[in-house]
Amino acid sequence: MWRALTIAFSIVLFPLLAGAQDYPSRAVRVIVPTPAGSATDMAMRLVAPGLGSVLGQQFVIDNRAGAGGRIGTEVAAQAAADGYTLVLGTPGTLTIMQYVQKNVPYQTLRDFAPIGLISQGPYLLVAHPSVPARNVKGLLALAKAQPGKLNYGSAGTGATNHLAMELFKSMSGAKIIHVPYKGGALATTAILSGEIDLTMLSIGPMLPHVRAGKLRALGITSAKRFALLPDVPAIGESGVPGFEAITWFGLLAPAGTPSAVLARLVDALRKVLGAPEMREKFQARGAEAGGRYGDEFAELIRRETDAFGTLVRKSGMRFN
């Protein structure tokens, strides 16, 4: 009887182990739920060739944009859990979506297995030169003296940088009006023209404008200063103690993907992101490569989901 059970168990288990050892035996599709050329897309395109080199198969980018990233993420959630369809996630698609859209069909930690962060980085709070504030303390004094006069632009209602700025307002008590745009590019155009006073966007796109004197950097949203802008103080050291807001891109697989396959993907991602040249490429874009894998990445998602939910409830923000 025991011999029969052992044989039966081996028959079931062997194909699973063999499949994991042979993985990947064909090209791997990575769904990017944003348009080609977006920051999310470019981050994945930096990493995909390295993953292909380490694992011996091509990693093919499949851009499935729409509904703030919901469409592509939903496609990934419904894909076979075999390691041949992955998805690049962001705070917007993984931690905020449930609060800003109705009837979101997926739950991140139920429907996905986190593999690891591709990159993480802070936002830069910038002002148009016409704004007299030179730093965060000056901005807070100006906002207090003229409540409701200043405004800021975001990449859209419910976007990560919208909620980051609302967190700044909540923690500082500043009365600043929100002006939503359809994407960070339009918000950038608006602040360069003086249409808005402030915005909080990723360092990479803002850096050339700051260096050219077209925008003024007031503060950075990381817990400490960032190497690319050593003279720009962290907001937490500039009058808003404890403030921190980062944005990130992370790789996930559908829930139920074999653990051995996930382990191979984690190991490959560590190797790619640990290369000095890859770290330099991300740093030049105002981000840090990698940093959290597997359970640590899952904990980041869990913590931010709770934090954004609390912020939305406390602020009374309403979304369509």
N, C-alpha and C positions, 0 to 999 in steps of 0.2 A: 504493500500500500504506500509506504513512505517513498519507495523508489518511483512509483507511478506519479506521486505528487511532485517529486523533484523533477522528473522529466517534463511534466506538464508546466511547472513553474519556469523551467528553462526555455521551453518552447515560447512562452509568453514574453519572458524577459530578454532573451537573446536578440530578437529583432530591434528592441528598443535601444539596447546597449550598442549594437552594431550601427544603428542609425546615428546615434550620437557620436560614435567614434569617426564615422565617415563624414560627418557634417563639417562644412557644407559640400554637397556633391553637385550643386548647380548654383546659378546666380541667386543672390539674395536681394529682394526688393525692399527698399526703404521708403515708406510713404512720408513725404514732407507736406504738411497741410497748409502750406503757404505758396505764393507764386515763385517761380524761378527768379533768382536775383534778389530775393528778400534776405534779410540778415539770417533768418532761420535756415533758408536754403543754402546760403553760402557757408554756414558753419558745417552743415552735413557734407557739402562738397569738398571741404578741406580734409575731412576725416575718411570719407568713403574709399579713396584709393589705398590708404594705409590698411584699412580693414581687409580689403581685397587681397593685398599683398601678404598679410599675415595668415589669412585663412585660405588663400589659394583659389578664391572665386570672386567674380565681380560683384560689387555692391551697387545696384542700379537705383538711382533716384527717381521716384514717381511723385511728381507734384500734384496734389489733390487739394487745391485751394477752395475756400468758400465758407461762409458762415463763421468767420473768425477762427477757422481751423477745425471746426466741428466736423465738417464733411469728411476730410481725410482721416481724422482720428476715429470716426465711427467705422469707416471702411476697415481700418486696421484692427479694431476691436472684434470685428466679425470674421477676420481672416483665420485660416487654419493655424493651429498652435504648433507649428513644426519648425519654426526658426527661419522660414523662408520669406516671411513678411514681417518687417519691423516698422516702427514709427518714430519720428522725431517729435518730442513733446516740448511744450513750453508752459510756464505758469498759466498763460491764458487758456490753453486747451486742457490742462490737467488739474489745476487747482481753483481756477476762477470761473470756468464755464458754467458750472452748475448754479452759480449765483446770478449770472447775467443773461442766461437763456432758459427758456422754459422747455421742459420735457427732454432734457439731454439724455440720450439713450444709453450712455455708458457711465460707469463709475470707475475712476482711475485704478484704485488698488484692488478692485474686484475683477476688472476686465483686462488688466495689464500686469506684466511682470517687469519691474524696473531693472534695466541693465546697468546704466551709469550715466552720469553727466558728461556731455560733450564739452561744455564750457559754462562758466558762470562769471558774471561781472556786474559792477554797479551802474547806476544811472548818474548822469551829470545834470545838476540843476543850473540852468543858464538863464541869463537875462539879456534882453535887447539893450544896447548901449544907452538908450534914452532913459532907462530906469536908473535912478540915482544911487541905488544900493550897490555897494562894492563887495558885500559878503552876506552870509546868512543873517548875522546879527543886524546888519543894516536893513535887510529885507524885512525882518520881523518888526523892526521899529517903524519902517515905512507903512507896513500893513496895519499896524496898530494905530498909527496916526491917521490913516485914510482907509478905514475898513471897507472892503468891497470895491475899491477903485482898481486895484491890480487884478489882472487875469492871467491864466495860464492855459496853454494848449496841450492836448493829449492826442494819442493815436486813436482815440475813440472811447465812447462810454463803455466802461468795463474793461478797458485795456489794462495791462499790467502797470503801465506808467501812470494811468489815471488813478488806480488804487494806491500806488506808491505816493503820489502827490496828495491824495486825500489823507493818507496816513500822516504825512508831514503836517498837513493842516490840523489834523486831529491832535497831534502831539504838541504842536506849537501854539495852537489857538489862533492862527492867522486866518483872516477872512479874505480869501482870494477866489475869484470867480472862475469856474471851469468852462473852457471852450473846446468841445470835442471836434476832432477832424477824422477823416477817413484814412488813417494811417500816419505813421511817423514822418513820412516824407512831406506830407502836406502841412503838418505842424511845424516842421523845420522851415519850409518856405514862408509860413506865416510869421514866425518870429524873426526871420531875416529881414522881412519887409517892414517890421514894426507893427504888424496887425495885432500881435499879442505881446504881452510883456515878458512872460516866462514860459519855460517848458522843462520837462525832466525826461531826457532821452539817453540812449546808450552812448557811451563815450566815443566809440569809433566814428559815427557820423558827425558828432559835434566838434571833435578835436580840430579839424582844419579851420572851422569858422572861429573857434576860440583863438587859435594861433594867428589868424588873419586879423583879429580885432573886431570881427563882425558881431561876435557874441561875447558876453562876459561870464566866466565860470564863477558861480557863487559857492558851490559846495558839491561834494561827492557823497553818494548814498551808502557806500560801504562803511564798515565799522572802523576802518582805518584808512589813511591816505593811500592813493594808488600810484604806482611807480611812474606811469606816463605823465601824471600831473602832480608832482610832489609838493608844489606850492599851493594847491587847492585843498583846503581843510575838509575833513569829513563833517557832515552835517551834525553828527553826534557830538563833536567837539566844538560846535559853533552856536550853541544856544538851544539845541534840541537833544538832550541827553538820551542815549539808548536808541536813537533812530538808526534804522538800517533797512535797506531794501535792495535786493539784488534781482537780476533777471538771469535766466539760464535756459539752456537747451539740453534735453536728455533723451537717450535712446531706450526704447521699451519694446517688448515682445508681447503678443497676445497671452493672456493667462492660460496656464496649462502647458506651456512650452516645456519640454523635458529639461530637468535641472542640469543635466550634462551639457545640453546645448547652450543653456544660459551661461554656464560656467565657461565654455569656450568663448562665447561672445564677450563676457566680462574680461577674461584674460587678454583677448585680442585688443579690446578697447584700451585697457591699461597700457599695453605695449605701444600702441599708436600715440596715445596722448602723453606718454612719458618721454617721448623723443624730444630732445632739446629744440630741434627745428620747429616742431609742432607747437611747443610752448611759446616760442618766439612769434610765430604767426598769429596766435590768439592774442598775445600780449599787445602786438601792434594794432589789434582791433579793439583794445580796451577790455580784454577779458582774460580769464585764467582757464587753462585747459584742464578738464576733468575735475577730480576732487572727491567725488562720492560714487560708490558703486553698490549694486544690489540692495541690501537692507538699509544702508545709509541713505541711498537715494530715495527709497520708499519712505523713510522717516522724514526726509525733507518735504516730500509731497504731502504727507499726513499733517505735518506741522503747519505748512503754509495754507493748506485747505482750511484748517481750523481758524488760523489767523485772519484770512480773508473773509471768512464767514462772519467772524466777530466784528470786523471792520464794517462790513456791509450793513449788519444789523444796527450797530451803534450809530452809524452816520445817517441812516434812514435813506440811503441811496435806492433809487427805483430804476429798474431796467425793463425794456420791452421783452 
